[in-house]
Amino acid sequence: MTHSIFKKIVTYVLQTESRLVLWKYKPKVITITGSVGKTSTKDAIYAVISGVSYVRKSEKSYNSEIGLPLTILGCANAWNNPYKWFLNILKGIWLFIWPHQYPQWLVLEVGVGKPGDMYRTAFWLKSDVVIITSIGDTPSHIEFFDSHKHLVEEKSGLIKTLKKDGLLILNNDDEIVSEMKTRIKNRVITFGFKEDSDIKGSGDSIFYTDEGEPGGLIFRIDETGNSFPVVIEGVFGKNYVYASLGALAFSSGLKFNMLQSINKLKNYNIPPGRMRLLKGINNSFIIDDTYNSSPFACESALKTLGEIKSNGRKIAVLGDMLELGHHTEEAHKNIGKIAKENVDVLMTVGPRAEKIKEGTIEAGMNIENIFEFLNSQEAGEFLKTFVQKNDFVLIKGSQGMRMERAVEAILEDKKNKSQLLVRQDEEWLKKK
């Protein structure tokens, strides 16, 4: 109880300070929400703006009612340390009282986990640009909402923060998101692969190095009669194509130089655990997608694994997808059916992932190519003796499954694991 009261007080104080700081420095505010692609879109937009102006983005998963103020004030998460929270409050006061060089742009990721989160997190913001990425049919956190419609309404609440002259950017390929343009009078720019998208993508594929190894993504965009090639190095998955399309829609809407924006996306800083290609032991390859998981994201990751050209085996290590409520069984079974079409070997981690196994067997996969584990450590230990040269190992699961531990087990460059893997902060490493 005491901890809860303390948290509410600190959140209120930091939000108040943030409002004062925004009023004083008047940065342009970009807010992003959705069930898939928030962080990758945030990072892509940050890369585009960093070429022309001073910009700050939400770090890590700073997308909550306390995470947004921390970003605005430029403070770190103090976790359970009251003294450090006090210092954060003092920093906010100092930032408001004494003139500082403050970012001209803020790129803020806004997450929704339970009903009312959007209001609690963002009611006080005034957005110059709102971007909604994708929601999908079975989004993460749906367990806590009465219906899919209720979750959509919660996420679309971010549009209410948009200024009268603000810009709304929508994923045109997600019908639920695209329909939101009919509700407002603001200027809207859409992105996607559909013909009527303002920023239209096409021809997305994996490109390969001279050594025959996958090097990243390549696709084209069409914008107001112009066509441009886009290359993103070192990552895989359509999620990054959509993130780039969203960033280029932003660039178009604010009249940035499109060629310069595209160039900024070529090798921008991709955060750990999001479809990053890492070198594994025994000359294997790891596709590290361990930050989190949802049915839509897991399906996309599996299809990407299936597209890769390789002489080795394609191995998927899939952990439980959490917070799906009554959709849990159906969603996991469906992932199993998709896995059957895209992998040679399946490894499941956790009790819910048993349904992935069931779905894979129902789809006709040989049971000898399926392995089950209780947790990510067990899976990692097995992988050490299992992976071979040229194997591609996709590792994915919800945050609570800590699937990065399986990546660590077969990571070649363990010296730099703190930079390569997700959740390497001291507080995370203390958790079981």
Secondary structure in CASP SS format (residue, H / E / C, confidence):
PFRMAT SS
TARGET T0000
AUTHOR 0000-0000-0000
METHOD secondary structure of the structure
MODEL  1
M C 1.00
T H 1.00
H H 1.00
S H 1.00
I H 1.00
F H 1.00
K H 1.00
K H 1.00
I H 1.00
V H 1.00
T H 1.00
Y H 1.00
V H 1.00
L H 1.00
Q H 1.00
T H 1.00
E H 1.00
S H 1.00
R H 1.00
L H 1.00
V H 1.00
L H 1.00
W H 1.00
K H 1.00
Y H 1.00
K C 1.00
P C 1.00
K E 1.00
V E 1.00
I E 1.00
T E 1.00
I E 1.00
T E 1.00
G C 1.00
S C 1.00
V E 1.00
G C 1.00
K H 1.00
T H 1.00
S H 1.00
T H 1.00
K H 1.00
D H 1.00
A H 1.00
I H 1.00
Y H 1.00
A H 1.00
V H 1.00
I H 1.00
S H 1.00
G C 1.00
V C 1.00
S C 1.00
Y C 1.00
V E 1.00
R E 1.00
K E 1.00
S C 1.00
E C 1.00
K C 1.00
S C 1.00
Y C 1.00
N C 1.00
S C 1.00
E C 1.00
I C 1.00
G H 1.00
L H 1.00
P H 1.00
L H 1.00
T H 1.00
I H 1.00
L H 1.00
G C 1.00
C C 1.00
A C 1.00
N C 1.00
A C 1.00
W C 1.00
N C 1.00
N C 1.00
P H 1.00
Y H 1.00
K H 1.00
W H 1.00
F H 1.00
L H 1.00
N H 1.00
I H 1.00
L H 1.00
K H 1.00
G H 1.00
I H 1.00
W H 1.00
L H 1.00
F H 1.00
I H 1.00
W C 1.00
P C 1.00
H C 1.00
Q C 1.00
Y C 1.00
P C 1.00
Q C 1.00
W E 1.00
L E 1.00
V E 1.00
L E 1.00
E E 1.00
V C 1.00
G C 1.00
V C 1.00
G C 1.00
K C 1.00
P C 1.00
G C 1.00
D H 1.00
M H 1.00
Y H 1.00
R H 1.00
T H 1.00
A H 1.00
F C 1.00
W C 1.00
L C 1.00
K C 1.00
S E 1.00
D E 1.00
V E 1.00
V E 1.00
I E 1.00
I E 1.00
T C 1.00
S E 1.00
I C 1.00
G C 1.00
D C 1.00
T C 1.00
P C 1.00
S C 1.00
H C 1.00
I H 1.00
E H 1.00
F H 1.00
F C 1.00
D C 1.00
S C 1.00
H H 1.00
K H 1.00
H H 1.00
L H 1.00
V H 1.00
E H 1.00
E H 1.00
K H 1.00
S H 1.00
G H 1.00
L H 1.00
I H 1.00
K H 1.00
T H 1.00
L E 1.00
K E 1.00
K E 1.00
D E 1.00
G E 1.00
L E 1.00
L E 1.00
I E 1.00
L E 1.00
N E 1.00
N C 1.00
D C 1.00
D C 1.00
E H 1.00
I H 1.00
V H 1.00
S H 1.00
E H 1.00
M H 1.00
K H 1.00
T H 1.00
R H 1.00
I C 1.00
K C 1.00
N C 1.00
R E 1.00
V E 1.00
I E 1.00
T E 1.00
F E 1.00
G E 1.00
F C 1.00
K C 1.00
E C 1.00
D C 1.00
S C 1.00
D C 1.00
I E 1.00
K E 1.00
G E 1.00
S E 1.00
G E 1.00
D E 1.00
S E 1.00
I E 1.00
F E 1.00
Y E 1.00
T C 1.00
D C 1.00
E C 1.00
G C 1.00
E C 1.00
P E 1.00
G E 1.00
G E 1.00
L E 1.00
I E 1.00
F E 1.00
R E 1.00
I E 1.00
D E 1.00
E E 1.00
T C 1.00
G C 1.00
N E 1.00
S E 1.00
F E 1.00
P E 1.00
V E 1.00
V E 1.00
I E 1.00
E E 1.00
G C 1.00
V E 1.00
F C 1.00
G C 1.00
K H 1.00
N H 1.00
Y H 1.00
V H 1.00
Y H 1.00
A H 1.00
S H 1.00
L H 1.00
G H 1.00
A H 1.00
L H 1.00
A H 1.00
F H 1.00
S H 1.00
S H 1.00
G H 1.00
L C 1.00
K C 1.00
F C 1.00
N C 1.00
M H 1.00
L H 1.00
Q H 1.00
S H 1.00
I H 1.00
N H 1.00
K H 1.00
L H 1.00
K C 1.00
N C 1.00
Y C 1.00
N C 1.00
I C 1.00
P C 1.00
P C 1.00
G C 1.00
R C 1.00
M C 1.00
R E 1.00
L E 1.00
L E 1.00
K E 1.00
G E 1.00
I H 1.00
N H 1.00
N H 1.00
S E 1.00
F E 1.00
I E 1.00
I E 1.00
D E 1.00
D E 1.00
T C 1.00
Y C 1.00
N C 1.00
S C 1.00
S C 1.00
P H 1.00
F H 1.00
A H 1.00
C H 1.00
E H 1.00
S H 1.00
A H 1.00
L H 1.00
K H 1.00
T H 1.00
L H 1.00
G H 1.00
E H 1.00
I C 1.00
K C 1.00
S C 1.00
N C 1.00
G C 1.00
R C 1.00
K E 1.00
I E 1.00
A E 1.00
V E 1.00
L E 1.00
G E 1.00
D C 1.00
M C 1.00
L C 1.00
E C 1.00
L C 1.00
G H 1.00
H H 1.00
H H 1.00
T H 1.00
E H 1.00
E H 1.00
A H 1.00
H H 1.00
K H 1.00
N H 1.00
I H 1.00
G H 1.00
K H 1.00
I H 1.00
A H 1.00
K H 1.00
E H 1.00
N H 1.00
V C 1.00
D C 1.00
V E 1.00
L E 1.00
M E 1.00
T E 1.00
V E 1.00
G C 1.00
P C 1.00
R C 1.00
A C 1.00
E H 1.00
K H 1.00
I H 1.00
K H 1.00
E H 1.00
G H 1.00
T H 1.00
I H 1.00
E H 1.00
A C 1.00
G C 1.00
M C 1.00
N C 1.00
I H 1.00
E H 1.00
N H 1.00
I E 1.00
F E 1.00
E E 1.00
F E 1.00
L C 1.00
N C 1.00
S H 1.00
Q H 1.00
E H 1.00
A H 1.00
G H 1.00
E H 1.00
F H 1.00
L H 1.00
K H 1.00
T H 1.00
F H 1.00
V C 1.00
Q C 1.00
K C 1.00
N C 1.00
D C 1.00
F E 1.00
V E 1.00
L E 1.00
I E 1.00
K E 1.00
G C 1.00
S C 1.00
Q H 1.00
G H 1.00
M H 1.00
R C 1.00
M C 1.00
E H 1.00
R H 1.00
A H 1.00
V H 1.00
E H 1.00
A H 1.00
I H 1.00
L E 1.00
E C 1.00
D C 1.00
K H 1.00
K H 1.00
N H 1.00
K H 1.00
S H 1.00
Q H 1.00
L H 1.00
L C 1.00
V C 1.00
R C 1.00
Q C 1.00
D C 1.00
E H 1.00
E H 1.00
W H 1.00
L H 1.00
K H 1.00
K C 1.00
K C 1.00
END
